[in-house]
Amino acid sequence: METSSCNISPDNDYSNPIRVSRKTKPDTTVVKTGGVEIGGAEVIIIAGPCAVESHEQLSVTAHAVKSGGARMLRGGAFKPRSSPYTFQGLGEEGLKMLRQASLETGLPVVTEVMDTRQVALVGEYADILQVGSRNMQNYPLLKEVGTQKKPVLLKRGMMATIEEFLLAAEYILNQGNENVILCERGIRTFEPSTRNTLDLSAVPMLKHLTNLPVIVDPSHGTGLRWMVPVMAKAAVAAGADGLIMEVHYKPEEALCDGHQSLALNEFETMMADLRKVAAAVGREIRLP
């Protein structure tokens, strides 16, 4: 039986430990930015709209998620879409809106970078650079964000194994950037009832194999608004260091992924439940 040369397995003897391995660094890496620490005792909530659409949409949503207990703001200025005819984001104008919302609320910003040519620009506005699922194996992009000082949130590819996911992270660390956050966002399987199959078993596996913090995206993991709170609670119970989720002040009018975006009142209700789950497993989610 052929085996992988990478030897990323809970049962392997790491004779040549790779950078992401707990054999190399036993203690979990704590990624710090804007006064927020990901990988510590606190479960960090990153929330906001899928795409930045307008000043009003972003400002109202940003203030609401902060009031609910979110510690970081997410929002897409550049949007990778399956169809070229759908909304692609506002580009630099969206980045400017994100920075303004950050100044208003004090929430650090997480936003996606899609291309090596965008890295410097996005880095001017974002506190964390997100590499999305479609770009998990875009090796030139991984190398480029690896040369930056900004932390990187790396999402698992929609058909990637755990091994491939960790090796993608290795590309970033090899360039000198050790501030990498892994994000489980669901994988594509034969099951059509949800947008993806949210692999929560990846959370304890990744935390067993790697020293990097691990967060979960229940919005893309399910594609269904009503499932997001349930899977968010399950992710915290499984040991996730944080959650990244989509929240919109008018989900029914969203230009992107409104069907999986929580309304403001739904986010507030979910946060109260999440605090109970976090406390039950020895973690905390701070009150606003």
Backbone bond lengths (Angstrom), bond angles and torsions (degrees), N, CA, C in turn:
res aa  C-N    CA-C-N  psi(-1)  N-CA   C-N-CA  omega(-1)  CA-C   N-CA-C  phi
1 M - - - 1.477 - - 1.522 109.53 -
2 E 1.320 116.17 127.92 1.457 120.25 -178.27 1.524 110.51 -73.27
3 T 1.317 117.63 137.97 1.462 122.09 178.45 1.511 109.65 -119.11
4 S 1.324 115.12 157.70 1.459 120.28 -179.25 1.512 110.37 -74.12
5 S 1.326 115.89 144.06 1.458 120.65 177.07 1.513 111.84 -76.45
6 C 1.334 116.32 -11.18 1.463 119.76 -175.80 1.520 112.28 -80.40
7 N 1.328 116.96 -27.15 1.464 121.84 174.25 1.519 114.06 58.04
8 I 1.331 117.39 38.79 1.463 119.94 173.89 1.517 107.13 -94.25
9 S 1.304 116.48 97.99 1.455 122.20 -178.23 1.510 108.75 -154.59
10 P 1.352 118.04 143.58 1.462 119.43 -179.44 1.512 112.62 -62.47
11 D 1.334 118.84 -17.43 1.461 121.38 -176.47 1.525 113.25 -103.13
12 N 1.340 116.77 -2.53 1.454 118.65 -175.92 1.516 112.30 -80.61
13 D 1.326 115.57 152.81 1.456 122.52 171.61 1.522 107.53 -90.70
14 Y 1.337 116.81 114.01 1.456 120.57 -175.79 1.532 109.11 -81.06
15 S 1.330 118.05 88.26 1.453 120.99 177.49 1.527 111.08 -73.72
16 N 1.348 116.57 -29.03 1.456 121.79 176.03 1.531 108.21 -129.92
17 P 1.318 117.20 81.34 1.472 120.41 -174.56 1.518 112.14 -58.79
18 I 1.324 116.42 137.78 1.451 121.12 174.79 1.523 109.16 -87.68
19 R 1.308 116.70 166.41 1.463 121.83 -170.67 1.525 113.79 -62.23
20 V 1.328 117.17 -32.51 1.464 118.69 -176.99 1.528 112.82 -80.76
21 S 1.315 118.03 -9.31 1.459 122.05 -171.70 1.524 113.28 -74.48
22 R 1.322 115.59 146.00 1.460 119.91 172.77 1.526 111.74 -69.20
23 K 1.336 116.85 -17.85 1.459 119.18 174.91 1.527 110.45 -70.02
24 T 1.332 115.37 -29.22 1.459 120.15 176.70 1.529 110.84 -79.88
25 K 1.319 115.04 -43.60 1.468 121.45 -178.68 1.524 108.14 -139.64
26 P 1.340 118.20 100.51 1.465 121.10 -175.03 1.527 114.54 -63.02
27 D 1.327 117.07 -35.08 1.462 120.31 -175.49 1.521 110.77 -83.53
28 T 1.335 115.65 142.39 1.466 120.69 178.81 1.518 111.11 -63.90
29 T 1.309 115.61 133.76 1.460 121.24 174.26 1.524 109.21 -68.04
30 V 1.317 116.85 131.66 1.456 121.43 175.04 1.521 107.27 -105.73
31 V 1.323 116.11 116.18 1.462 121.81 -178.90 1.527 108.21 -90.22
32 K 1.329 115.48 124.83 1.460 120.80 -175.85 1.520 110.23 -116.35
33 T 1.323 115.10 133.26 1.460 120.49 175.21 1.520 109.75 -159.98
34 G 1.313 116.67 134.44 1.459 121.44 175.81 1.508 114.06 55.61
35 G 1.333 117.79 33.79 1.452 121.14 179.86 1.518 114.51 80.90
36 V 1.323 117.69 4.95 1.460 122.69 179.77 1.526 108.72 -109.81
37 E 1.340 116.10 138.11 1.451 121.52 178.30 1.525 109.69 -118.04
38 I 1.331 116.44 121.48 1.459 122.07 179.18 1.524 108.46 -106.55
39 G 1.327 115.70 120.11 1.447 120.77 -177.66 1.512 112.86 118.47
40 G 1.342 117.09 -0.62 1.458 122.22 178.30 1.521 111.45 -97.24
41 A 1.323 116.02 -154.17 1.461 120.98 -177.54 1.521 112.49 -71.23
42 E 1.325 116.51 -28.14 1.465 120.62 -177.22 1.525 111.30 -82.46
43 V 1.325 116.30 135.16 1.462 121.94 172.39 1.535 107.06 -85.23
44 I 1.317 116.44 116.86 1.462 121.67 -173.69 1.529 110.30 -90.21
45 I 1.327 115.78 128.66 1.462 121.62 178.58 1.526 109.14 -103.28
46 I 1.330 115.13 122.71 1.464 122.54 177.34 1.523 106.32 -111.96
47 A 1.319 117.35 119.15 1.465 119.77 -172.59 1.516 111.00 -142.17
48 G 1.328 114.27 153.33 1.454 120.81 178.28 1.516 109.55 158.63
49 P 1.326 117.59 -176.86 1.468 120.23 -175.84 1.521 112.04 -73.52
50 C 1.316 115.35 155.56 1.460 120.10 174.02 1.515 109.84 -58.26
51 A 1.322 116.62 -48.73 1.461 121.69 -179.01 1.518 110.02 -129.63
52 V 1.319 115.76 143.24 1.462 121.16 172.96 1.523 107.56 -74.27
53 E 1.327 115.93 124.19 1.466 120.91 -175.76 1.529 112.80 -114.06
54 S 1.343 116.60 -37.73 1.458 120.78 -178.00 1.518 109.28 -161.79
55 H 1.330 116.22 164.58 1.468 120.29 176.70 1.526 110.33 -59.09
56 E 1.338 116.75 -45.35 1.460 120.58 -177.60 1.527 110.93 -61.73
57 Q 1.326 115.81 -50.55 1.468 120.01 -178.25 1.510 111.38 -56.53
58 L 1.329 116.56 -46.98 1.464 120.26 -175.58 1.521 111.68 -71.97
59 S 1.324 117.15 -42.97 1.466 120.41 -177.70 1.523 111.87 -64.78
60 V 1.329 116.66 -46.56 1.467 120.20 -179.85 1.527 110.50 -62.67
61 T 1.323 116.34 -44.85 1.462 120.34 -179.36 1.515 111.12 -66.37
62 A 1.325 117.48 -42.40 1.469 121.19 -178.62 1.525 111.32 -61.78
63 H 1.319 117.15 -45.68 1.468 119.94 178.97 1.528 110.76 -64.26
64 A 1.329 116.85 -37.00 1.468 120.58 -178.10 1.523 111.33 -68.76
65 V 1.338 116.94 -43.82 1.471 117.58 -178.69 1.527 110.95 -69.32
66 K 1.331 116.78 -32.68 1.466 118.49 175.16 1.521 110.47 -64.27
67 S 1.330 116.69 -43.07 1.469 120.42 178.88 1.516 111.49 -62.88
68 G 1.336 116.65 -29.03 1.451 120.55 179.27 1.514 114.25 -81.68
69 G 1.338 117.02 -14.79 1.461 119.86 177.56 1.515 115.55 119.61
70 A 1.335 118.21 3.88 1.462 119.86 176.27 1.517 109.32 -65.41
71 R 1.332 115.44 145.59 1.466 121.13 -179.06 1.525 112.49 -107.76
72 M 1.346 116.23 -11.60 1.452 120.59 177.35 1.526 109.19 -144.16
73 L 1.338 115.63 156.36 1.459 122.49 -179.17 1.523 109.96 -109.45
74 R 1.322 116.41 129.31 1.456 121.65 174.26 1.524 109.70 -109.05
75 G 1.322 115.51 154.66 1.451 120.46 176.47 1.509 109.03 176.49
76 G 1.326 117.29 139.71 1.449 121.25 -176.53 1.518 112.40 -96.71
77 A 1.338 116.50 125.79 1.460 121.47 172.45 1.526 110.64 -97.03
78 F 1.329 115.53 -33.33 1.466 122.49 173.27 1.520 106.84 -115.02
79 K 1.325 117.69 122.95 1.457 121.67 -173.16 1.528 111.92 -116.49
80 P 1.338 117.44 116.95 1.459 119.61 173.04 1.526 109.15 -79.47
81 R 1.306 117.88 115.02 1.461 121.84 -176.41 1.522 109.79 -119.00
82 S 1.327 115.72 147.79 1.462 120.04 179.60 1.522 111.56 -64.29
83 S 1.330 116.74 -36.24 1.464 120.94 179.33 1.526 110.13 -103.51
84 P 1.325 117.97 134.38 1.469 120.35 177.44 1.521 113.13 -71.26
85 Y 1.341 117.26 -7.11 1.460 121.03 -176.48 1.529 113.02 -97.77
86 T 1.322 116.85 -1.53 1.460 120.69 178.61 1.525 110.42 -94.89
87 F 1.321 115.69 168.84 1.467 122.52 -176.71 1.522 111.28 -57.29
88 Q 1.321 117.04 125.15 1.466 122.53 -174.49 1.524 113.36 -104.06
89 G 1.321 117.18 3.63 1.461 120.30 -179.47 1.517 112.35 99.19
90 L 1.331 116.02 167.04 1.464 121.91 -176.21 1.521 113.09 -96.13
91 G 1.324 117.32 -0.49 1.450 119.93 177.82 1.520 112.71 66.21
92 E 1.327 116.55 -138.24 1.465 120.20 -175.95 1.521 112.07 -61.53
93 E 1.325 117.82 -32.63 1.463 119.54 177.19 1.522 110.68 -61.07
94 G 1.326 116.49 -39.07 1.458 120.47 175.66 1.519 112.21 -65.15
95 L 1.324 116.99 -37.60 1.468 121.13 176.75 1.528 110.85 -62.03
96 K 1.326 115.58 -41.31 1.471 119.82 178.75 1.535 110.71 -63.57
97 M 1.333 116.12 -38.87 1.467 119.58 178.01 1.526 110.96 -65.44
98 L 1.312 116.60 -39.57 1.469 120.46 177.50 1.524 110.78 -61.86
99 R 1.316 117.08 -44.26 1.465 119.77 179.79 1.518 110.63 -64.45
100 Q 1.336 117.19 -39.34 1.460 119.66 178.12 1.519 111.15 -64.23
101 A 1.332 117.22 -43.26 1.468 120.70 177.75 1.521 110.90 -63.01
102 S 1.318 116.72 -35.33 1.460 120.75 177.07 1.524 110.92 -65.10
103 L 1.317 116.64 -41.88 1.465 120.74 178.34 1.535 110.89 -64.69
104 E 1.330 116.31 -36.54 1.469 120.49 -179.31 1.523 112.35 -70.43
105 T 1.318 116.62 -37.14 1.473 121.01 -171.87 1.531 114.43 -105.74
106 G 1.324 116.61 -20.65 1.461 119.77 -174.31 1.516 113.60 81.73
107 L 1.340 117.53 6.78 1.458 121.23 -179.63 1.532 110.35 -86.63
108 P 1.325 118.31 126.55 1.464 120.04 172.63 1.524 110.50 -62.47
109 V 1.330 116.57 155.80 1.462 122.73 -172.09 1.523 111.69 -108.80
110 V 1.352 115.01 135.14 1.461 122.95 170.80 1.523 107.37 -116.11
111 T 1.324 117.14 124.70 1.457 119.42 177.96 1.523 109.84 -148.20
112 E 1.334 115.32 155.96 1.459 120.80 -171.37 1.519 112.92 -84.91
113 V 1.328 115.27 141.79 1.455 122.54 170.28 1.524 106.90 -114.86
114 M 1.337 117.04 132.93 1.463 121.48 -172.17 1.519 114.03 -108.83
115 D 1.334 116.68 -15.24 1.456 119.85 -169.19 1.524 109.33 -145.68
116 T 1.320 117.06 147.79 1.463 120.34 178.19 1.524 111.25 -58.02
117 R 1.327 116.74 -31.43 1.466 120.66 -178.40 1.523 112.52 -72.99
118 Q 1.339 117.66 -12.89 1.465 121.41 -178.63 1.528 112.66 -97.78
119 V 1.319 117.65 -11.22 1.467 120.50 -169.49 1.522 112.20 -58.89
120 A 1.321 117.75 -48.63 1.458 120.65 -178.67 1.523 111.31 -63.42
121 L 1.336 116.54 -41.28 1.464 120.67 -179.98 1.523 111.05 -64.35
122 V 1.326 117.45 -51.66 1.468 120.46 -179.40 1.519 110.13 -61.63
123 G 1.329 117.09 -36.54 1.455 120.71 179.78 1.519 114.17 -63.07
124 E 1.348 116.61 -22.37 1.464 119.89 177.59 1.521 111.72 -69.95
125 Y 1.331 117.34 -25.66 1.461 121.56 -173.54 1.526 113.44 -112.20
126 A 1.325 118.09 -29.34 1.470 121.69 -172.11 1.519 111.43 -94.88
127 D 1.326 115.36 150.54 1.462 121.54 173.21 1.528 110.67 -91.44
128 I 1.343 116.65 -29.79 1.464 122.61 175.28 1.513 108.09 -132.07
129 L 1.339 116.17 131.88 1.456 122.27 177.46 1.528 108.63 -90.36
130 Q 1.315 117.13 124.25 1.459 120.86 178.30 1.524 110.62 -98.26
131 V 1.329 116.05 129.93 1.461 122.08 170.43 1.520 106.21 -104.93
132 G 1.321 116.52 116.73 1.447 121.43 -172.65 1.514 113.75 -78.21
133 S 1.326 114.54 173.27 1.458 121.82 -176.73 1.517 112.67 -55.70
134 R 1.327 116.60 -43.48 1.462 120.43 -177.34 1.522 112.71 -66.44
135 N 1.327 116.33 -20.77 1.461 120.47 -177.45 1.528 113.47 -107.97
136 M 1.323 117.71 12.43 1.458 119.72 -176.73 1.522 112.09 -58.79
137 Q 1.330 117.03 -31.84 1.464 120.49 178.59 1.530 112.67 -111.57
138 N 1.336 114.61 27.41 1.460 120.69 171.20 1.530 106.11 -85.61
139 Y 1.325 115.81 87.38 1.457 120.39 -169.02 1.527 113.98 -64.46
140 P 1.321 120.74 -37.57 1.472 119.03 174.40 1.536 111.95 -60.35
141 L 1.352 116.94 -38.31 1.466 119.69 178.76 1.525 110.49 -68.13
142 L 1.340 116.97 -42.29 1.464 120.17 178.52 1.530 110.75 -59.89
143 K 1.323 116.66 -41.91 1.464 119.99 179.23 1.525 110.96 -65.71
144 E 1.326 116.01 -39.12 1.463 119.51 -177.96 1.527 111.83 -67.09
145 V 1.339 117.89 -45.73 1.470 118.61 178.31 1.527 110.14 -68.52
146 G 1.338 116.30 -23.18 1.457 119.78 176.44 1.510 113.44 -67.97
147 T 1.334 117.61 -21.04 1.464 120.81 178.15 1.523 112.27 -86.71
148 Q 1.323 117.12 -6.46 1.462 121.33 -177.13 1.531 110.95 -87.51
149 K 1.318 115.65 161.15 1.459 121.11 176.46 1.529 111.81 -88.29
150 K 1.326 117.35 -15.24 1.460 121.34 -178.75 1.527 110.16 -75.08
151 P 1.361 118.51 142.31 1.470 120.87 173.64 1.522 110.90 -60.00
152 V 1.331 115.68 156.17 1.457 122.18 -179.05 1.521 109.73 -123.08
153 L 1.332 116.39 129.25 1.459 122.48 173.49 1.522 106.62 -100.25
154 L 1.327 116.04 112.27 1.461 121.78 -175.70 1.517 109.95 -104.75
155 K 1.338 116.24 119.09 1.460 120.74 178.84 1.526 110.94 -90.04
156 R 1.316 115.45 143.26 1.456 120.89 177.91 1.521 110.45 -66.91
157 G 1.320 116.60 136.30 1.453 121.13 176.44 1.515 110.99 -62.15
158 M 1.321 116.01 150.08 1.457 120.01 -173.24 1.532 113.43 -66.08
159 M 1.342 116.98 -17.28 1.465 120.32 176.61 1.527 111.23 -130.04
160 A 1.334 116.61 26.27 1.453 121.28 -174.93 1.527 112.02 -91.90
161 T 1.313 115.65 141.81 1.460 120.83 171.52 1.523 108.98 -78.51
162 I 1.323 115.96 166.85 1.463 120.74 175.44 1.528 109.81 -57.99
163 E 1.324 116.58 -42.42 1.456 121.04 -179.87 1.521 111.30 -59.85
164 E 1.320 117.20 -46.91 1.466 120.74 179.79 1.525 110.88 -64.32
165 F 1.312 116.36 -37.14 1.467 121.76 178.30 1.530 110.90 -61.34
166 L 1.322 116.37 -47.34 1.461 120.25 -178.77 1.526 111.77 -69.18
167 L 1.300 117.16 -34.69 1.462 119.00 177.89 1.529 111.19 -69.26
168 A 1.333 117.09 -31.42 1.466 120.02 173.83 1.526 110.02 -63.16
169 A 1.331 116.18 -43.37 1.467 120.30 176.91 1.523 110.66 -61.74
170 E 1.337 115.87 -34.76 1.460 120.69 -179.90 1.527 111.88 -61.38
171 Y 1.322 116.90 -34.71 1.457 120.22 176.82 1.531 111.20 -58.60
172 I 1.329 116.14 -40.36 1.462 120.65 -178.80 1.524 110.32 -70.01
173 L 1.326 116.38 -47.51 1.458 120.27 -179.38 1.526 111.94 -62.84
174 N 1.305 116.69 -34.52 1.463 120.14 -179.06 1.520 113.16 -64.63
175 Q 1.329 116.62 -18.84 1.464 120.49 178.02 1.528 111.78 -90.42
176 G 1.331 116.49 -1.47 1.460 120.14 176.11 1.514 115.60 108.95
177 N 1.333 117.19 -7.77 1.469 120.01 179.90 1.527 108.78 -95.19
178 E 1.321 116.84 106.77 1.460 121.57 -178.40 1.521 112.95 -93.99
179 N 1.328 117.45 -1.96 1.466 121.80 -177.98 1.524 110.40 -90.53
180 V 1.321 114.95 75.14 1.463 122.16 -177.42 1.525 109.90 -115.80
181 I 1.311 116.31 134.47 1.461 123.53 177.04 1.523 107.28 -114.40
182 L 1.319 117.27 126.65 1.456 121.75 178.64 1.524 110.23 -89.54
183 C 1.322 117.30 140.04 1.466 120.96 -179.42 1.517 110.76 -128.93
184 E 1.323 116.40 116.97 1.463 122.71 171.07 1.529 107.77 -82.62
185 R 1.343 116.70 121.78 1.461 120.84 -176.11 1.522 112.89 -129.05
186 G 1.335 115.84 18.47 1.454 119.18 179.52 1.514 111.73 93.21
187 I 1.307 116.09 148.10 1.456 122.27 178.76 1.522 109.48 -122.58
188 R 1.315 115.71 159.22 1.459 121.03 -177.93 1.529 109.29 -85.06
189 T 1.323 115.92 122.90 1.459 121.69 179.08 1.531 109.17 -128.31
190 F 1.321 116.31 -169.72 1.466 120.38 178.81 1.522 112.27 -76.65
191 E 1.335 118.40 -10.04 1.466 121.96 -174.95 1.525 111.35 -81.13
192 P 1.356 118.47 118.12 1.460 121.17 -176.13 1.533 115.38 -94.61
193 S 1.327 118.08 -3.17 1.468 118.87 -173.28 1.522 112.80 -74.95
194 T 1.325 117.26 -18.83 1.459 121.52 175.29 1.523 108.49 -125.10
195 R 1.323 116.53 161.74 1.468 120.71 -178.35 1.523 110.42 -60.63
196 N 1.329 116.32 -44.36 1.456 123.31 174.70 1.520 108.04 -138.27
197 T 1.327 116.55 173.38 1.453 120.75 173.29 1.528 107.50 -101.68
198 L 1.328 116.61 110.70 1.462 120.96 -176.23 1.524 109.24 -74.00
199 D 1.313 116.32 110.96 1.468 122.42 -174.42 1.526 109.72 -89.23
200 L 1.320 116.15 83.08 1.459 119.11 -179.32 1.521 112.70 -71.72
201 S 1.331 117.32 -17.41 1.466 118.36 174.36 1.523 110.86 -66.31
202 A 1.334 116.81 -18.98 1.461 120.38 177.33 1.520 111.84 -65.69
203 V 1.336 117.27 -27.51 1.469 119.81 -176.91 1.529 111.17 -64.11
204 P 1.342 120.10 -58.58 1.468 118.26 178.37 1.528 112.68 -64.65
205 M 1.331 117.64 -32.06 1.465 119.35 178.67 1.524 110.85 -64.67
206 L 1.331 116.84 -47.96 1.458 120.39 179.61 1.529 111.31 -63.23
207 K 1.317 116.84 -40.98 1.461 119.49 -179.88 1.529 111.41 -68.88
208 H 1.326 116.72 -25.44 1.463 121.14 175.44 1.528 111.07 -75.24
209 L 1.325 116.80 -39.16 1.458 121.42 -174.46 1.516 114.29 -85.45
210 T 1.337 116.23 -33.07 1.457 119.38 -167.96 1.523 112.36 -124.81
211 N 1.328 115.39 157.67 1.468 121.06 176.44 1.517 112.29 -90.57
212 L 1.334 117.86 -0.98 1.463 121.12 -177.01 1.524 111.20 -82.11
213 P 1.339 117.82 146.08 1.467 120.09 175.24 1.515 111.27 -66.16
214 V 1.338 115.92 151.12 1.465 122.25 -175.16 1.522 109.50 -126.44
215 I 1.326 116.74 127.55 1.456 120.86 174.92 1.526 109.07 -122.07
216 V 1.335 116.34 171.10 1.470 122.12 -175.95 1.520 109.85 -130.70
217 D 1.328 115.75 142.37 1.461 123.33 176.08 1.533 108.66 -111.39
218 P 1.339 118.12 95.18 1.463 120.08 -179.22 1.532 113.42 -77.43
219 S 1.323 117.64 -12.39 1.465 120.59 178.81 1.516 110.59 -72.69
220 H 1.337 117.47 -55.96 1.460 120.54 176.83 1.527 111.13 -72.55
221 G 1.315 116.23 -26.88 1.457 120.06 -179.14 1.518 113.74 -65.04
222 T 1.345 116.72 -24.76 1.463 120.61 -178.43 1.527 112.38 -121.17
223 G 1.348 116.75 -38.38 1.458 120.59 -176.51 1.513 114.01 74.89
224 L 1.336 116.28 8.84 1.461 121.53 -176.58 1.521 109.77 -129.82
225 R 1.329 116.05 120.96 1.461 120.77 -175.14 1.523 112.48 -55.89
226 W 1.323 117.59 -41.02 1.465 119.99 -174.39 1.530 112.09 -70.76
227 M 1.338 116.72 -19.62 1.456 119.82 -179.85 1.522 113.29 -87.90
228 V 1.328 117.25 -18.39 1.465 120.65 -174.13 1.528 112.82 -58.60
229 P 1.354 120.26 -49.08 1.463 118.67 -179.90 1.528 113.54 -61.03
230 V 1.331 117.14 -38.70 1.466 120.93 -179.01 1.526 110.43 -64.01
231 M 1.332 116.73 -48.23 1.457 120.28 -177.83 1.522 111.75 -73.31
232 A 1.319 117.22 -27.18 1.464 120.12 174.70 1.519 110.26 -64.38
233 K 1.325 116.15 -43.75 1.473 119.82 177.85 1.527 110.95 -64.71
234 A 1.323 116.72 -40.32 1.460 120.61 178.48 1.524 111.01 -63.76
235 A 1.331 117.11 -37.55 1.459 121.23 179.97 1.527 111.48 -65.39
236 V 1.326 116.09 -42.08 1.468 119.61 177.30 1.525 110.05 -63.70
237 A 1.331 116.86 -42.19 1.463 120.57 178.30 1.528 111.52 -62.96
238 A 1.350 116.84 -31.14 1.461 121.36 -179.43 1.524 112.59 -78.25
239 G 1.338 117.18 -9.48 1.460 120.27 175.63 1.509 115.50 109.41
240 A 1.330 118.36 12.65 1.466 120.47 -179.62 1.520 110.73 -61.58
241 D 1.321 115.50 142.05 1.464 121.57 178.50 1.523 111.87 -83.17
242 G 1.319 116.61 -8.71 1.451 119.93 -179.84 1.513 110.83 -177.30
243 L 1.322 115.55 174.72 1.457 123.31 177.96 1.516 108.16 -135.49
244 I 1.322 116.48 142.16 1.453 121.37 170.91 1.521 107.09 -121.57
245 M 1.320 116.75 126.21 1.465 119.50 -172.97 1.518 111.46 -145.90
246 E 1.319 114.20 160.69 1.457 120.84 -177.48 1.524 111.02 -97.87
247 V 1.327 114.26 129.24 1.473 122.40 179.53 1.518 107.09 -133.96
248 H 1.317 116.94 136.69 1.470 121.53 -176.46 1.521 108.87 -139.43
249 Y 1.335 115.82 141.78 1.475 117.68 -178.26 1.522 112.67 -72.83
250 K 1.340 117.03 -20.67 1.469 121.83 174.90 1.532 108.44 -141.51
251 P 1.330 118.53 76.63 1.472 120.75 -174.42 1.521 113.78 -54.86
252 E 1.330 116.74 -33.65 1.460 119.97 -177.54 1.525 112.04 -69.04
253 E 1.340 117.30 -14.78 1.459 121.20 179.47 1.528 112.63 -109.71
254 A 1.317 117.57 4.42 1.464 121.33 -176.02 1.526 111.43 -62.79
255 L 1.319 116.14 141.61 1.460 121.34 178.26 1.520 111.92 -80.98
256 C 1.326 116.24 -10.33 1.462 120.30 -177.01 1.525 109.83 -152.48
257 D 1.322 117.72 122.41 1.474 124.19 171.14 1.531 114.98 59.06
258 G 1.330 116.56 35.29 1.464 118.74 177.65 1.514 113.09 -62.14
259 H 1.337 117.11 -29.66 1.463 121.71 -178.30 1.518 113.33 -65.69
260 Q 1.339 117.34 -20.18 1.460 119.90 -179.79 1.535 112.53 -114.00
261 S 1.329 115.83 7.28 1.463 120.66 -178.75 1.522 110.97 -94.99
262 L 1.313 116.27 131.73 1.459 120.75 177.10 1.517 110.87 -72.54
263 A 1.328 116.27 142.16 1.461 120.99 169.11 1.535 107.93 -74.10
264 L 1.326 116.75 164.31 1.465 120.06 -174.20 1.529 112.20 -61.61
265 N 1.319 117.33 -40.81 1.467 119.79 -179.84 1.526 111.18 -69.81
266 E 1.328 117.07 -32.26 1.457 120.60 178.05 1.525 110.80 -68.09
267 F 1.319 116.10 -37.39 1.460 120.23 177.60 1.527 110.59 -63.98
268 E 1.320 116.75 -44.28 1.472 121.04 -179.44 1.526 111.06 -61.70
269 T 1.326 116.95 -43.68 1.461 120.95 179.33 1.525 110.85 -64.22
270 M 1.325 116.96 -43.99 1.458 121.44 179.63 1.521 111.50 -60.59
271 M 1.317 117.31 -41.40 1.462 121.00 -177.58 1.529 111.78 -61.38
272 A 1.323 117.22 -37.11 1.468 119.88 177.76 1.520 110.91 -63.20
273 D 1.334 116.36 -39.96 1.467 120.68 177.90 1.523 111.61 -69.77
274 L 1.330 117.07 -38.70 1.462 120.62 -179.01 1.525 111.86 -62.71
275 R 1.319 116.65 -35.64 1.466 119.14 179.44 1.527 111.23 -63.13
276 K 1.317 116.65 -35.83 1.463 120.55 178.77 1.527 110.44 -67.19
277 V 1.321 116.60 -42.66 1.464 120.53 179.84 1.521 110.21 -66.07
278 A 1.328 116.70 -43.91 1.463 120.62 179.46 1.529 110.99 -59.33
279 A 1.317 116.47 -44.67 1.466 120.20 179.78 1.518 111.12 -63.10
280 A 1.324 117.04 -35.45 1.465 121.22 -178.35 1.523 112.44 -67.35
281 V 1.343 117.01 -25.19 1.467 119.93 -179.16 1.522 112.17 -109.15
282 G 1.319 115.53 18.74 1.459 120.53 174.50 1.512 115.15 78.55
283 R 1.328 117.82 22.00 1.461 122.03 177.76 1.528 108.28 -117.55
284 E 1.302 116.95 -179.43 1.461 121.07 178.64 1.508 111.22 -141.60
285 I 1.336 115.35 149.31 1.450 123.04 168.67 1.522 104.96 -125.71
286 R 1.291 115.63 115.01 1.469 120.03 -172.74 1.518 112.72 -64.71
287 L 1.298 114.80 148.49 1.453 120.60 171.71 1.523 107.75 -73.93
288 P 1.328 117.59 150.38 1.486 119.89 -179.54 1.522 110.81 -65.89
